[in-house]
Amino acid sequence: MPAHVVTGAGPVGSTVALQLADRGEQVTLVTRSGSGPEHPLIERRRADVSQRDQLAAVLDGATAVYHCVHASRYDAATWRAELVPTERTLLDLAGAAGAVVVFPESLYAYGAVSGPITEDLPRAATGGKPGVRTELLHARAASPTATVSVAASDFFGPRVLTSHAGERMTGAVLGGRTLRVVGSLDQPHSWTYVPDLAAAMIRAASDEALWNSVLHAPTGAPLTQRQLVTAFAAAAGAPVPRLGTLPAGLLRAIGLVHRDTRELAEMSFQFTAPFVLDSTASQERLGLAPTPLEVALGETAAWWRARLSGSGTTPATS
């Protein structure tokens, strides 16, 4: 049987591990703390994948690796210091083991795009966080190890906390608080349902014809931030909260003295103009389609209701 190793137990890693286990596959889920979702077919192991010897031990016998680890901070310097060397080591060790490595990927390397983002556009952004993503993608393409990168837009869904459509949005809707969004309320934007990303990653790992490529996760029609909030409120049976914006100019001004805001402002172009992911070609290659919006939002609302009531499982992190 295939030996599946998932590194990281955030929303993507946990969802990949659970989908594999629900299919009857044995999964090794690796985090520094040994945390992650509970399932009879998920073995949770404690290891620091940035350490070569520890990573080598968990990859022994692996046939597919789903690398879902994120950096400790949302900034380019941390990404370059943590992600670049870890991926270099992972590709080396996975190649020696004969395993394919599947990565969840962002759209950052495309940079600012006019029109729909398709797989044939150049991924060559420079500077800051987009430049680091470009560097990572180039290293994967140059590696002799088989890889697949599955690019997604901003996440929503169960277990999604730190996203524009994560805890800030859901907390405001379910808590009846004012929500201020980055950029514009009324520009079309693509949103990827995390279970659809996980399904695409699993499918890509299973088909050698998909290896050594960059795919787009199945993603539904774009919604403005106002439309997404309104649709989630309807799914949750809650009133639409009062809405406002955080203009990009304000973020840049605050960013002069506040590091985290500066990093957020760098990517604000994704919310001040249309930012649309086209996954049509990848859907055909994968044989997958995005989950209908009403189903995805219903499942998201149910997860958040359970979490806030204390009857759900608090999502694990890496």
C-alpha positions in Angstrom: 0.0 0.0 0.0 1.2 3.6 -0.6 2.9 5.1 2.4 1.5 8.6 2.9 3.4 11.2 5.0 1.8 14.5 5.8 3.9 17.3 7.3 2.0 19.9 9.3 -1.4 19.7 10.8 -2.9 23.1 10.0 -6.1 23.3 7.9 -4.5 21.8 4.8 -2.4 19.1 6.4 -5.2 18.0 8.7 -7.7 17.9 5.8 -5.4 15.9 3.6 -4.7 13.4 6.4 -8.4 13.0 7.2 -9.4 12.5 3.6 -6.7 9.9 3.1 -7.7 8.1 6.3 -11.4 8.2 5.4 -10.5 6.4 2.2 -8.8 3.6 4.2 -5.2 4.8 3.7 -2.7 4.7 6.5 -1.2 8.1 7.2 1.8 9.4 9.2 1.1 12.9 10.3 4.2 14.8 11.4 4.3 17.9 13.6 6.7 19.3 16.2 4.2 18.7 18.9 2.8 15.4 17.8 -0.7 17.0 17.4 -3.3 16.6 14.8 -6.8 15.1 14.2 -7.6 11.7 15.8 -8.4 8.8 13.5 -7.6 5.1 13.7 -5.6 5.3 10.5 -3.6 8.4 11.4 -0.3 7.9 13.2 0.7 11.2 14.8 4.5 11.6 15.1 6.6 14.2 16.8 9.4 15.5 14.6 11.0 18.8 13.5 11.1 18.6 9.7 13.6 21.4 9.5 16.1 18.9 11.0 17.5 16.5 8.4 17.9 13.5 10.7 14.4 13.8 12.0 12.9 14.3 8.6 14.8 11.3 7.2 13.4 9.1 9.9 9.7 10.0 9.1 10.3 9.7 5.3 11.6 6.1 5.5 9.4 4.0 3.2 7.3 6.9 2.1 5.8 6.9 -1.4 3.9 10.2 -1.2 4.7 13.3 0.9 2.2 16.2 1.3 4.3 19.1 2.6 1.9 21.4 4.4 4.2 23.2 6.8 4.1 27.0 7.1 6.6 29.4 8.4 6.6 30.9 11.9 5.9 34.4 10.7 4.2 36.0 7.7 7.2 37.8 6.2 9.7 37.2 3.4 12.8 37.1 5.6 11.3 34.3 7.7 10.0 32.4 4.7 13.4 32.5 3.1 15.2 31.4 6.3 12.8 28.6 7.2 11.0 27.4 4.0 13.8 27.4 1.5 16.3 25.2 3.3 13.6 22.8 4.6 12.2 22.3 1.1 15.8 21.7 -0.2 16.3 19.0 2.3 12.9 17.5 1.8 13.4 17.2 -1.9 16.7 15.5 -1.4 15.4 13.0 1.1 12.1 12.3 -0.7 14.0 11.7 -3.9 16.2 9.2 -2.2 13.1 7.4 -0.9 11.4 7.4 -4.3 8.5 9.5 -3.1 6.6 12.2 -4.9 6.2 15.5 -3.0 3.0 17.5 -3.2 2.9 21.1 -2.1 -0.1 23.4 -1.4 0.9 26.6 -3.2 -0.4 30.2 -3.2 -0.9 32.5 -6.2 1.9 34.9 -5.0 4.4 33.9 -7.7 2.1 35.2 -10.4 2.3 38.7 -9.0 -0.3 41.3 -10.0 -2.2 39.9 -13.0 -4.6 41.6 -15.3 -7.3 39.1 -16.2 -8.0 35.5 -15.0 -5.0 33.6 -13.5 -4.4 30.6 -15.7 -1.7 27.9 -15.4 0.1 29.0 -18.4 0.9 32.5 -17.1 4.5 33.1 -15.9 5.3 32.6 -12.2 8.1 35.0 -12.0 7.2 37.6 -9.4 10.2 39.2 -7.6 10.7 40.8 -4.3 9.2 40.2 -0.9 6.9 37.2 -0.3 6.0 36.7 -4.0 9.7 36.5 -4.8 10.2 33.7 -2.2 7.3 31.7 -3.6 8.9 32.1 -7.1 12.2 30.8 -5.7 10.6 27.8 -4.1 8.7 26.9 -7.4 11.9 27.2 -9.4 13.8 24.9 -6.9 11.0 22.3 -7.2 11.1 22.4 -11.0 14.9 22.0 -11.0 14.9 19.1 -8.6 15.2 15.5 -9.9 12.5 14.6 -7.3 9.0 14.3 -8.6 6.8 17.2 -7.3 3.4 18.7 -7.8 2.4 22.2 -6.7 -1.3 22.8 -6.3 -2.0 26.5 -6.2 -5.0 27.9 -4.4 -6.5 31.3 -3.8 -7.5 32.5 -0.3 -8.8 29.7 1.9 -12.2 29.2 3.5 -13.7 26.1 5.1 -13.4 24.0 8.3 -10.2 24.5 10.3 -9.3 27.7 8.5 -8.4 30.3 11.0 -5.7 32.8 9.7 -7.3 33.8 6.3 -9.3 36.7 5.1 -12.3 34.3 5.1 -11.2 32.6 8.3 -11.7 33.6 11.9 -12.0 37.4 11.3 -14.9 36.9 8.9 -16.7 34.0 10.6 -16.2 35.5 14.0 -17.7 38.8 12.9 -20.7 37.1 11.3 -21.4 34.7 14.2 -20.6 37.2 16.9 -22.5 40.1 15.4 -19.4 42.3 15.1 -18.4 44.9 12.5 -16.1 43.4 9.8 -13.6 45.6 8.1 -12.0 43.9 5.0 -8.7 44.6 3.3 -9.1 46.6 0.0 -12.5 46.6 -1.6 -15.8 45.0 -0.7 -16.9 44.9 -4.3 -14.0 43.5 -6.4 -14.4 39.9 -7.6 -12.0 37.6 -5.8 -11.5 33.8 -5.9 -11.9 31.7 -2.8 -10.7 28.1 -2.5 -12.5 25.6 -0.3 -9.7 23.7 1.6 -11.3 20.2 1.2 -11.1 20.8 -2.6 -7.4 21.7 -2.4 -6.8 18.6 -0.3 -8.7 16.4 -2.8 -6.6 17.8 -5.6 -3.3 17.2 -3.8 -4.3 13.6 -3.1 -5.4 13.0 -6.7 -2.2 14.6 -8.1 0.0 12.3 -5.9 -1.7 9.2 -7.3 -1.2 9.9 -11.0 2.3 10.1 -12.4 0.9 11.9 -15.5 0.3 14.9 -13.2 3.8 14.9 -11.6 6.2 17.7 -12.2 3.5 20.3 -12.9 1.8 23.2 -11.3 -2.0 22.8 -11.0 -4.8 25.0 -9.8 -7.0 23.7 -7.1 -10.7 23.4 -8.2 -12.1 26.8 -7.3 -15.6 28.1 -7.8 -16.7 31.3 -9.4 -15.3 34.5 -7.9 -17.2 36.4 -5.2 -16.7 39.9 -3.9 -16.0 40.1 -0.2 -19.4 41.5 0.3 -21.0 38.6 -1.5 -19.0 36.0 0.4 -19.9 37.5 3.8 -23.5 37.7 2.8 -23.5 34.1 1.6 -21.8 32.8 4.7 -24.3 34.7 7.0 -27.2 33.1 5.1 -25.6 29.6 5.5 -25.0 30.3 9.2 -28.5 31.6 9.8 -27.0 34.9 11.0 -27.6 38.6 10.1 -25.0 40.2 7.8 -22.7 42.2 9.9 -21.9 45.9 9.4 -19.2 46.1 6.8 -16.3 48.5 6.3 -12.9 48.5 4.6 -9.2 48.9 5.4 -7.9 50.8 2.4 -4.5 49.7 1.0 -3.1 53.2 1.5 -3.9 53.1 5.2 -2.3 49.7 5.5 0.9 51.0 3.8 1.0 54.0 6.1 0.6 51.9 9.3 3.1 49.5 7.8 5.8 52.1 8.0 5.9 51.5 11.8 4.2 48.1 12.1 5.9 45.0 10.6 2.8 42.7 10.4 0.7 45.4 8.8 3.5 46.1 6.3 3.5 42.4 5.3 -0.3 42.5 4.8 -0.1 45.7 2.8 2.3 44.1 0.4 -0.4 41.7 -0.9 -3.3 44.2 -0.8 -3.3 44.4 -4.6 -5.1 41.1 -4.5 -8.1 42.9 -3.0 -8.1 46.3 -4.7 -8.7 44.9 -8.2 -10.2 41.7 -9.7 -8.2 38.7 -8.6 -9.7 35.6 -10.3 -8.2 32.1 -10.3 -9.2 30.0 -13.4 -8.9 26.3 -12.5 -10.7 25.0 -15.6 -7.7 23.3 -17.2 -6.6 21.7 -14.0 -10.1 20.5 -13.2 -10.1 18.6 -16.5 -6.7 17.0 -15.7 -7.6 16.1 -12.2 -11.1 15.0 -13.0 -12.4 17.1 -10.1 -14.8 20.0 -9.6 -15.2 22.5 -6.8 -17.7 21.8 -4.1 -20.9 23.7 -4.7 -20.8 27.0 -2.8 -23.9 26.4 -0.7 -22.5 23.0 0.4 -19.1 24.4 1.2 -20.5 27.3 3.2 -22.9 25.0 5.0 -20.1 22.7 6.1 -18.0 25.7 7.1 -20.8 27.2 9.2 -21.5 23.9 10.9 -17.8 23.4 11.8 -17.7 26.9 13.3 -20.9 26.5 15.2 -19.5 23.3 16.7 -16.2 24.9 17.5 -17.7 27.9 19.2 -20.2 25.8 21.2 -17.3 23.6 22.5 -18.6 20.4 20.9 -16.1 20.5 18.0 -12.4 19.7 18.0 -10.2 22.7 18.2 -8.0 22.6 15.0 -4.5 21.4 15.4 -1.5 23.4 14.3 2.0 22.5 13.4 
